Amino acid sequence: MTKPPTIINLEEVTLERQAAGSRFEARTAILGRQLGLFAVGATLHEVPPGKIACPFHRHHVTEEMFVVLSGTGIYRYGEQRLPIKPWDCLGAPAGGEAHQIINTGEVPLRYLGISNNGNADVTEYPDSGRVRIDVGAKGFHREDATFRQGGRITPLGYWEGEKVD
């Protein structure tokens, strides 16, 4: 088994393109895995001008921190739209406001996303009304989830729908 490197250079990592429709696009490298880290998530994002890396969302278990390396944009945080620039450090506490990073500049926006990677997370998407649940009973929800489902939730009482007689 090959031991992961102790150091990787962010200018040399291979970025993989992800896109959906005309709004969402980013090139990313999952750094934590490359370094042999599983409890700490770390991803390098490069977002083209006018694009967004991911939907507006909030985590109920995972905390995220973003460090802007280059470019400019907007940090959509709850109802706020906050300008961001290189060396800004953005926080997204678990259970806090929904958040999203938008490249409003003329050049690619590069930032690091850093998070804890536990055995479960619930992610809420306020713009679409979706919810995502990922649970990894064996360790880490991103690596070995035993349950991964998403959709729209219909509120029910605790006993509603159960055969109680």
MARBA-3410 file (N, C-alpha, C, O; in Angstrom, 1 decimal):
165
0.8,-1.2,0.0,0.0,0.0,0.0,0.9,1.2,0.0,1.8,1.4,0.8 ~ 0.6,2.2,-0.9,1.4,3.4,-1.0,1.0,4.4,0.1,-0.2,4.7,0.3 ~ 2.0,4.9,0.7,1.7,5.9,1.7,1.4,7.3,1.1,2.1,7.6,0.1 ~ 0.4,8.0,1.5,0.1,9.3,0.9,1.2,10.3,1.2,1.9,10.2,2.2 ~ 1.3,11.3,0.3,2.4,12.3,0.5,2.1,13.2,1.7,0.9,13.3,2.1
3.1,13.7,2.3,3.0,14.6,3.4,2.7,16.1,2.9,2.1,16.9,3.6 ~ 3.2,16.4,1.7,3.0,17.7,1.1,2.5,17.5,-0.3,3.0,16.7,-1.1 ~ 1.5,18.4,-0.7,1.1,18.5,-2.1,1.1,20.0,-2.4,0.9,20.8,-1.5 ~ 1.4,20.3,-3.6,1.5,21.7,-4.0,0.1,22.0,-4.7,-0.2,21.4,-5.7 ~ -0.5,23.1,-4.3,-1.8,23.4,-4.9,-1.8,23.9,-6.3,-2.8,23.8,-7.0
-0.6,24.3,-6.8,-0.5,24.7,-8.2,-0.3,23.4,-9.1,-0.4,23.5,-10.3 ~ 0.0,22.3,-8.5,0.3,21.1,-9.2,-0.8,20.0,-9.1,-0.7,19.0,-9.9 ~ -1.8,20.2,-8.3,-2.9,19.2,-8.2,-3.7,19.2,-9.4,-3.9,20.2,-10.1 ~ -4.3,18.0,-9.7,-5.2,17.8,-10.9,-6.6,18.2,-10.4,-7.1,17.7,-9.5 ~ -7.2,19.2,-11.2,-8.5,19.6,-10.9,-9.5,18.9,-11.8,-9.3,18.7,-13.0
-10.6,18.4,-11.3,-11.7,17.8,-12.0,-12.9,18.7,-12.2,-13.3,19.3,-11.2 ~ -13.4,18.8,-13.4,-14.5,19.7,-13.7,-15.8,19.1,-13.3,-16.1,17.9,-13.6 ~ -16.6,19.9,-12.6,-18.0,19.5,-12.3,-18.9,20.6,-12.8,-18.6,21.8,-12.6 ~ -20.0,20.3,-13.4,-20.9,21.3,-13.9,-22.3,20.8,-13.9,-22.6,19.6,-14.1 ~ -23.3,21.7,-13.8,-24.7,21.4,-13.9,-25.4,22.6,-14.5,-25.4,23.7,-13.9
-26.0,22.4,-15.6,-26.7,23.5,-16.3,-25.8,24.7,-16.6,-24.6,24.5,-16.8 ~ -26.3,25.9,-16.7,-25.5,27.0,-17.1,-25.0,27.8,-15.9,-24.2,28.7,-16.1 ~ -25.5,27.6,-14.7,-25.1,28.3,-13.5,-23.9,27.8,-12.7,-23.1,28.5,-12.2 ~ -23.9,26.4,-12.6,-23.0,25.8,-11.7,-21.8,25.2,-12.4,-22.0,24.3,-13.3 ~ -20.6,25.6,-12.0,-19.4,25.0,-12.6,-18.2,25.3,-11.7,-18.1,26.4,-11.1
-17.4,24.3,-11.5,-16.1,24.4,-10.7,-15.2,23.3,-11.1,-15.6,22.2,-11.5 ~ -13.9,23.6,-10.9,-12.9,22.5,-11.0,-12.4,22.3,-9.6,-12.1,23.3,-8.9 ~ -12.4,21.1,-9.2,-12.0,20.8,-7.8,-11.0,19.7,-7.6,-10.8,18.9,-8.5 ~ -10.3,19.8,-6.5,-9.3,18.7,-6.1,-9.6,18.5,-4.6,-9.5,19.4,-3.8 ~ -9.9,17.2,-4.3,-10.1,16.8,-2.9,-8.8,16.6,-2.3,-8.2,15.5,-2.5
-8.3,17.5,-1.5,-7.0,17.5,-0.9,-6.9,16.6,0.3,-5.8,15.9,0.4 ~ -7.9,16.5,1.1,-7.8,15.7,2.3,-7.5,14.3,2.0,-6.6,13.7,2.6 ~ -8.2,13.7,1.1,-8.0,12.3,0.6,-6.5,12.1,0.1,-5.9,11.1,0.4 ~ -6.1,13.1,-0.7,-4.7,12.9,-1.3,-3.6,12.9,-0.2,-2.6,12.3,-0.4 ~ -3.9,13.6,0.9,-3.0,13.7,2.0,-3.2,12.5,3.0,-2.5,12.5,4.0
-4.2,11.7,2.8,-4.5,10.6,3.7,-5.3,11.0,4.9,-5.3,10.3,5.9 ~ -6.0,12.2,4.8,-6.8,12.7,5.9,-8.3,12.3,5.6,-8.8,12.5,4.5 ~ -9.0,11.8,6.6,-10.4,11.5,6.4,-11.3,12.3,7.4,-12.4,12.6,7.0 ~ -10.8,12.6,8.6,-11.7,13.4,9.5,-11.7,14.9,9.2,-12.6,15.6,9.6 ~ -10.7,15.3,8.3,-10.7,16.7,7.9,-10.9,16.7,6.4,-10.2,16.1,5.6
-12.0,17.4,6.0,-12.2,17.5,4.5,-11.6,18.8,4.1,-11.6,19.9,4.7 ~ -10.9,18.7,2.9,-10.3,19.9,2.4,-10.3,19.8,0.8,-9.9,18.8,0.3 ~ -10.9,20.8,0.2,-11.1,20.8,-1.2,-10.7,22.2,-1.8,-11.0,23.2,-1.3 ~ -9.9,22.1,-2.9,-9.5,23.3,-3.6,-10.6,23.5,-4.7,-10.9,22.6,-5.5 ~ -11.2,24.7,-4.8,-12.2,25.0,-5.8,-11.6,26.1,-6.7,-11.0,27.1,-6.2
-11.9,26.0,-8.0,-11.6,27.0,-9.0,-12.9,27.2,-9.7,-13.4,26.4,-10.5 ~ -13.5,28.4,-9.6,-14.8,28.7,-10.1,-14.7,29.8,-11.2,-14.1,30.8,-11.0 ~ -15.1,29.5,-12.5,-15.0,30.4,-13.5,-15.9,31.7,-13.3,-16.8,31.6,-12.5 ~ -15.5,32.8,-13.9,-16.3,34.0,-13.8,-17.8,33.8,-14.1,-18.1,33.1,-15.1 ~ -18.6,34.3,-13.2,-20.1,34.3,-13.4,-20.7,32.9,-13.0,-21.9,32.7,-13.2
-19.9,32.0,-12.4,-20.4,30.7,-12.0,-20.4,30.5,-10.5,-19.9,31.3,-9.8 ~ -21.1,29.5,-10.1,-21.3,29.1,-8.7,-20.9,27.7,-8.6,-21.2,26.8,-9.4 ~ -20.1,27.3,-7.5,-19.6,26.0,-7.3,-20.7,25.0,-6.9,-20.8,23.9,-7.4 ~ -21.6,25.4,-6.0,-22.7,24.5,-5.5,-23.9,25.3,-5.1,-23.9,26.5,-4.9 ~ -25.0,24.6,-4.9,-26.3,25.2,-4.5,-26.2,25.9,-3.1,-25.4,25.5,-2.3
-27.1,26.8,-2.9,-27.2,27.5,-1.6,-27.6,26.4,-0.6,-28.7,25.7,-0.8 ~ -26.9,26.2,0.5,-27.1,25.1,1.4,-26.7,25.4,2.8,-25.9,26.4,3.0 ~ -27.1,24.6,3.7,-26.6,24.7,5.1,-26.5,23.2,5.7,-27.4,22.4,5.4 ~ -25.4,23.0,6.4,-25.2,21.7,7.0,-25.7,21.8,8.5,-25.6,22.8,9.1 ~ -26.2,20.7,8.9,-26.7,20.6,10.3,-25.7,19.9,11.2,-25.9,19.9,12.4
-24.6,19.3,10.7,-23.6,18.6,11.5,-22.2,19.2,11.1,-21.4,19.4,12.0 ~ -22.0,19.3,9.8,-20.6,19.7,9.3,-20.4,21.2,9.4,-21.3,22.0,9.0 ~ -19.2,21.6,9.9,-18.8,23.0,9.9,-17.9,23.2,8.7,-17.1,22.3,8.4 ~ -18.0,24.3,8.0,-17.1,24.6,6.9,-16.4,26.0,7.1,-17.0,26.9,7.7 ~ -15.2,26.0,6.6,-14.5,27.3,6.5,-13.9,27.4,5.1,-13.5,26.4,4.5
-13.9,28.6,4.6,-13.4,28.8,3.2,-12.3,29.9,3.3,-12.5,30.9,4.0 ~ -11.2,29.7,2.6,-10.1,30.7,2.5,-10.0,31.0,1.0,-9.7,30.2,0.2 ~ -10.2,32.3,0.7,-10.1,32.8,-0.6,-8.7,33.0,-1.0,-7.9,33.7,-0.3 ~ -8.2,32.4,-2.1,-6.8,32.4,-2.5,-6.6,33.5,-3.6,-5.7,34.2,-3.5 ~ -7.6,33.6,-4.5,-7.5,34.6,-5.6,-8.8,34.8,-6.2,-9.7,33.9,-6.1
-9.0,35.9,-6.8,-10.3,36.3,-7.4,-11.2,37.0,-6.4,-10.8,37.2,-5.3 ~ -12.4,37.4,-6.9,-13.3,38.1,-6.1,-14.7,37.5,-6.3,-15.0,36.8,-7.3 ~ -15.6,37.8,-5.4,-17.0,37.2,-5.5,-17.9,37.7,-4.4,-17.6,38.7,-3.8 ~ -18.9,37.0,-4.3,-20.0,37.3,-3.2,-20.1,36.0,-2.4,-20.2,34.9,-2.9 ~ -20.2,36.2,-1.1,-20.5,35.2,-0.1,-22.0,35.4,0.2,-22.3,36.3,1.0
-22.8,34.5,-0.3,-24.2,34.6,0.0,-24.4,33.8,1.3,-24.2,32.6,1.4 ~ -24.7,34.5,2.4,-24.8,34.0,3.7,-26.1,34.4,4.3,-26.3,35.5,4.8 ~ -27.1,33.4,4.4,-28.4,33.8,4.8,-29.0,34.8,3.9,-29.0,34.6,2.7 ~ -29.5,35.9,4.4,-30.1,37.0,3.6,-29.0,38.0,3.1,-29.3,38.8,2.3 ~ -27.8,37.8,3.6,-26.7,38.7,3.3,-26.0,38.3,2.0,-25.9,37.2,1.6
-25.4,39.3,1.3,-24.5,39.1,0.2,-23.3,39.9,0.4,-23.3,41.2,0.3 ~ -22.2,39.2,0.8,-21.0,39.9,1.3,-19.9,39.8,0.3,-19.6,38.7,-0.2 ~ -19.2,40.9,-0.1,-18.1,40.8,-1.0,-16.9,40.1,-0.4,-16.6,40.2,0.8 ~ -16.2,39.3,-1.3,-15.1,38.5,-0.8,-13.9,38.8,-1.7,-14.1,39.1,-2.9 ~ -12.7,38.7,-1.2,-11.5,39.0,-1.9,-10.4,38.0,-1.3,-10.6,37.4,-0.3
-9.2,38.0,-2.0,-8.1,37.2,-1.5,-7.8,37.4,0.0,-7.7,38.5,0.4 ~ -7.5,36.3,0.6,-7.1,36.2,2.0,-8.3,36.3,3.0,-8.1,36.3,4.2 ~ -9.5,36.5,2.4,-10.7,36.5,3.3,-10.9,35.0,3.8,-10.8,34.1,3.0 ~ -11.4,34.9,5.0,-11.6,33.6,5.6,-13.1,33.6,6.0,-13.6,34.5,6.8 ~ -13.9,32.7,5.5,-15.4,32.7,5.6,-15.8,31.5,6.5,-15.2,30.4,6.4
-16.7,31.7,7.4,-17.2,30.7,8.3,-18.6,30.3,7.9,-19.4,31.1,7.6 ~ -18.9,29.0,8.1,-20.2,28.4,7.9,-20.5,27.4,9.0,-20.3,26.2,8.8 ~ -20.9,27.8,10.2,-21.1,26.9,11.3,-22.2,25.9,11.1,-23.2,26.2,10.4 ~ -22.1,24.7,11.6,-23.1,23.7,11.5,-24.4,24.3,12.2,-24.4,24.9,13.2 ~ -25.5,24.1,11.5,-26.8,24.6,11.9,-27.0,26.1,11.8,-28.0,26.7,12.2
-26.0,26.8,11.2,-26.1,28.2,11.0,-26.8,28.6,9.7,-27.7,27.8,9.3 ~ -26.5,29.7,9.1,-27.1,30.2,7.9,-26.7,29.4,6.7,-25.6,28.8,6.6 ~ -27.6,29.3,5.7,-27.3,28.7,4.4,-26.2,29.6,3.8,-26.2,30.8,4.0 ~ -25.4,29.0,2.9,-24.3,29.7,2.3,-24.0,29.3,0.9,-24.4,28.2,0.5 ~ -23.3,30.1,0.2,-23.0,29.9,-1.2,-21.9,30.9,-1.6,-22.0,32.0,-1.2
-21.0,30.5,-2.5,-19.9,31.4,-3.0,-20.1,31.5,-4.5,-20.2,30.6,-5.2 ~ -20.2,32.8,-4.9,-20.5,33.1,-6.3,-19.3,34.0,-6.8,-18.9,34.9,-6.2 ~ -18.8,33.6,-8.0,-17.7,34.3,-8.6,-18.4,35.5,-9.5,-19.0,35.2,-10.5 ~ -18.2,36.7,-9.0,-18.7,37.9,-9.7,-17.6,38.6,-10.4,-17.8,39.7,-10.9 ~ -16.4,38.1,-10.3,-15.2,38.8,-10.8,-15.0,38.4,-12.3,-15.8,37.8,-12.9
-13.8,38.9,-12.8,-13.4,38.8,-14.2,-12.5,37.6,-14.4,-12.2,37.2,-15.5 ~ -12.0,37.0,-13.3,-11.0,35.9,-13.4,-11.5,34.8,-12.5,-12.4,34.9,-11.7 ~ -10.9,33.6,-12.7,-11.4,32.4,-11.8,-11.2,32.8,-10.3,-10.2,33.4,-9.9 ~ -12.2,32.3,-9.6,-12.1,32.5,-8.1,-11.6,31.2,-7.5,-12.2,30.1,-7.7 ~ -10.5,31.2,-6.8,-9.9,30.0,-6.2,-10.0,30.2,-4.7,-9.7,31.2,-4.1
-10.5,29.1,-4.1,-10.6,29.0,-2.6,-10.5,27.6,-2.1,-10.8,26.6,-2.8 ~ -10.1,27.5,-0.8,-10.0,26.3,-0.1,-11.3,26.1,0.7,-11.7,27.1,1.4 ~ -11.9,25.0,0.7,-13.0,24.6,1.5,-12.5,23.6,2.5,-12.1,22.5,2.1 ~ -12.7,23.9,3.8,-12.2,23.0,4.9,-13.3,22.7,5.8,-14.1,23.5,6.2 ~ -13.5,21.4,6.1,-14.6,21.0,7.0,-14.2,19.8,7.9,-13.3,19.1,7.6
-15.0,19.6,8.9,-14.9,18.3,9.7,-15.7,17.3,8.9,-16.6,17.6,8.2 ~ -15.2,16.1,9.0,-15.9,15.0,8.2,-16.2,13.9,9.2,-15.4,13.0,9.4 ~ -17.4,14.0,9.7,-17.9,13.0,10.7,-18.6,11.8,10.1,-18.6,11.6,8.9 ~ -19.3,11.1,10.9,-20.1,9.9,10.4,-21.5,10.3,9.9,-22.1,9.4,9.4 ~ -21.9,11.5,10.0,-23.2,11.9,9.5,-23.3,13.4,9.2,-22.6,14.2,9.8
-24.2,13.7,8.3,-24.5,15.1,8.0,-25.9,15.1,7.4,-26.4,14.2,6.7 ~ -26.6,16.2,7.7,-27.9,16.5,7.1,-27.7,17.9,6.4,-27.3,18.8,7.1 ~ -28.0,18.0,5.1,-27.8,19.2,4.4,-29.1,19.7,3.8,-29.8,18.9,3.2 ~ -29.4,20.9,4.1,-30.7,21.5,3.6,-30.4,22.5,2.5,-29.4,23.3,2.6 ~ -31.3,22.5,1.5,-31.1,23.4,0.3,-32.3,24.3,0.2,-33.3,23.9,-0.4
-32.3,25.5,0.9,-33.5,26.3,0.9,-34.0,26.8,-0.4,-35.3,27.0,-0.5 ~ -33.2,27.0,-1.4,-33.7,27.5,-2.7,-34.6,26.4,-3.4,-35.6,26.8,-4.1 ~ -34.3,25.1,-3.2,-35.1,24.1,-3.9,-36.0,23.3,-2.9,-36.8,22.5,-3.4 ~ -35.8,23.5,-1.6,-36.6,22.7,-0.6,-36.2,21.3,-0.5,-36.9,20.5,0.1 ~ -35.0,21.0,-1.0,-34.4,19.6,-0.8,-33.7,19.5,0.5,-33.3,20.4,1.1
-33.6,18.2,0.9,-32.8,17.8,2.1,-32.0,16.6,1.7,-32.4,15.7,1.0 ~ -30.7,16.5,2.2,-29.9,15.4,1.9,-29.4,14.8,3.2,-29.0,15.6,4.1 ~ -29.4,13.5,3.3,-29.0,12.8,4.5,-27.9,11.8,4.1,-28.1,11.0,3.3 ~ -26.7,11.9,4.7,-25.6,11.0,4.5,-25.1,10.5,5.8,-24.7,11.3,6.7 ~ -25.1,9.2,6.0,-24.6,8.6,7.3,-23.7,7.4,7.0,-24.0,6.6,6.2
-22.5,7.4,7.6,-21.6,6.4,7.5,-21.4,5.7,8.8,-20.5,6.1,9.6 ~ -22.1,4.7,9.1,-22.1,4.0,10.4,-20.7,3.4,10.6,-20.3,3.2,11.8 ~ -19.9,3.1,9.6,-18.6,2.5,9.8,-17.5,3.6,10.0,-16.4,3.2,10.3 ~ -17.8,4.8,9.8,-16.7,5.8,9.9,-17.1,7.2,9.4,-17.6,8.1,10.2 ~ -16.9,7.5,8.1,-17.1,8.8,7.6,-18.2,8.9,6.6,-18.2,8.1,5.6
-19.1,9.8,6.7,-20.3,9.9,5.8,-19.9,10.1,4.3,-20.5,9.6,3.4 ~ -18.8,10.8,4.1,-18.4,11.0,2.7,-17.7,9.8,2.1,-17.7,9.6,0.9 ~ -17.0,9.0,2.9,-16.2,7.9,2.4,-17.0,6.6,2.3,-16.9,5.9,1.3 ~ -17.8,6.3,3.3,-18.4,5.0,3.4,-19.8,5.0,3.9,-20.2,4.3,4.8 ~ -20.6,5.9,3.4,-22.0,6.1,3.8,-22.8,4.8,3.7,-22.7,4.2,2.6
-23.5,4.4,4.7,-24.4,3.3,4.7,-25.8,3.7,4.3,-26.6,2.9,4.0 ~ -26.0,5.0,4.3,-27.3,5.6,3.9,-27.1,6.9,3.3,-26.5,7.8,3.9 ~ -27.5,7.0,2.0,-27.4,8.3,1.3,-28.7,8.5,0.6,-29.0,7.8,-0.4 ~ -29.5,9.5,1.0,-30.8,9.8,0.4,-31.0,11.3,0.4,-30.5,12.0,1.3 ~ -31.8,11.7,-0.6,-32.2,13.1,-0.6,-33.5,13.2,-1.2,-34.0,12.3,-1.9
-34.2,14.3,-0.9,-35.5,14.6,-1.5,-36.2,15.7,-0.8,-35.5,16.5,-0.1 ~ -37.5,15.8,-0.9,-38.2,16.8,-0.2,-39.0,16.1,0.9,-39.6,15.0,0.7 ~ -39.0,16.7,2.1,-39.6,16.0,3.2,-41.0,16.6,3.5,-41.2,17.8,3.4 ~ -41.9,15.7,3.7,-43.3,16.0,4.1,-43.4,15.9,5.6,-43.1,14.8,6.1 ~ -43.6,17.0,6.3,-43.7,16.9,7.8,-44.8,15.9,8.3,-45.9,15.9,7.8
-44.4,15.1,9.2,-45.3,14.1,9.8,-45.1,14.1,11.3,-44.0,14.5,11.8 ~ -46.2,13.8,12.0,-46.1,13.6,13.5,-45.3,12.3,13.7,-45.1,11.5,12.8 ~ -44.8,12.1,14.9,-44.0,10.9,15.3,-44.6,9.6,14.9,-44.0,8.7,14.4 ~ -45.9,9.4,15.2,-46.6,8.2,15.0,-47.4,8.1,13.6,-47.9,7.1,13.3 ~ -47.4,9.2,13.0,-48.2,9.3,11.7,-47.6,8.3,10.7,-46.4,8.3,10.4
-48.5,7.5,10.1,-48.2,6.5,9.1,-47.8,5.2,9.7,-47.6,4.2,8.9 ~ -47.6,5.1,11.0,-47.3,3.8,11.6,-48.5,3.0,12.0,-49.6,3.6,12.3 ~ -48.4,1.7,11.8,-49.6,0.8,12.2,-49.5,0.7,13.8,-48.6,0.0,14.3 ~ -50.4,1.4,14.5,-50.4,1.4,15.9,-51.4,0.5,16.6,-51.4,0.3,17.8 ~ -52.3,-0.1,15.8,-53.3,-1.0,16.3,-53.0,-2.5,15.9,-53.8,-3.4,16.3
END
